[in-house]
Amino acid sequence: MKITKRNYKLPLNALLFQSTTIARFGPARLVKNFAGAYELIGGTPADHAAAREWCSLFAPAVVFASAPRIDFAIAVAE
């Protein structure tokens, strides 16, 4: 059996528009998107509180714009 090498190419926009996970707090993720803004995605109010505390100690550049929304889906930070 002969194994051949295949060239897999990713589209450039697939690399540019991916977000980078900075930290995880249970199911909540603090990510930095392609535009440079930070977002806290998912989690419970306790996870959001842990994220805010962690950011105050280790990532002072992350400033949360508002309190977590009632549906707890996404809280945006800039």
N, C-alpha and C positions, 0 to 999 in steps of 0.2 A: 504494500500500500504506500503510495507516494503522498507526502504532505506538501502542499504548496503554500507559499506565503501570499496572503491577501493584503492589499492596501486598503485600510479603512480610513475614510476621510470624514471628519466632522465639519459641518458648515460653520463658518466663522461666527455667525450670530449665536450659535449654540454655546460657544465659549464666552462670548461677551455678555450675554444676558443671564448668566447663572448667578444665583446669590451664594454668598459664602456664610456658612454657619460659624458664628463667633463663640457661642456658648449654648448649652442646653440646661433647662431647669425643669426636670420631669418631662412632660410632653410639650412644654413651651420651648421655642427656639428663638434665639436672638440672632438675626441674620443681617448682613450688609448687602444691599442690592447693587446692581450695576451702576446706578446713579450716585452711589455713595451714601444713601440714606439707610438708617438702621430701622429694622422692624422687629417687633416681638410677636411671634405667630403662635397661636394656640395657647393651651394651658388654662389653669384655674386662677382665681385671684391670689391664692397663696404662691403659685408659681410666678405671677407677675410681681408680687412683693419681693420674692427672692431675687428676681432679675433686677429690679430697681436697686436693691441693696448691693448686689454684686457690682452693678455698673457704677454705683457711687464710690466703691472702693477701688475697682480695677480698671474701669473704663470711663473716666470723668468726661471724655469727649462726647459720650452718648447722653443726650438730654431728651427725656421723654416729654412729648408734647401735651399729653393729657392722661387722665386716669384711664384704666382699662374700660373698654366698652361693656355694656351689659351682656352681650352675647359671647364675650371672651374669645372671639375668633381672632381678631387682629387689633393690636394697639401699635400705632405708628410712632416711631421716635426719629428725630432728626438730629 
